[in-house]
Amino acid sequence: MKTLKLDSETMQLLDRIRAGADTLMLDGVDTDLAEQAVRELAKPVLENAKLTKLQQDQHRWFLRELTGLLRNRDGWDLAFELEFLMRKWVGLGLVPDKLQALVHQCYSGLIAPKDNPQIAQITRIESEEESPESAISADRSSEPEMDPRMARIGSEESLESAKSADKNSEVPNG
């Protein structure tokens, strides 16, 4: 089994994270958009790695977990979880140097949006989009009012009545 020996740059990065020196650009960003941003940041590292299809899938899962940590953790928790994540994936067969390079690339790209046009573009697109609620209310203002019987479709009442109908129609096993 491979062991993870952190290089000096990774140790410095983890110390910087523990100190809480950086604010990441994933606060309030939708999960899909965050994963897209991390994939775009990781693309140069992964393209140079010449990975098999299985290894590409493994790195994709690593990036998905990395995105979740970068969105939901900070400070000491983030540093601990990042180190644990790298150790886990090294144990599963990934190369430590590539994992550390991915963490560096993604973290660095997310703390400097002005210097990284990919992240700046993604955050700009999201801020320019209308919220779904305002788009729906604008569309409804020009539509005729909905039939009240149709409003029940998908509601809690219709769900409960469907469940009770299913229970009543079950045939006992003999």
Buried (B, 14 or more C-beta within 10 A) or exposed (E): EEEBEBEEEBEEBBEBBBEEEBEBBBEEBEEEBBBBBBBBBBEEBBEEBEBEEEBEEBBEEBBBBBBBBBBEBBEEEBBBBBBEBBBBBBEEEBBBEBBBBBBBBBBBBBBEBEEBEBBBEBBEEEEEEEEEEEEEEEEEEEEEEEEEEEEEEEEEEEEEEEEEEEEEEEEEEE
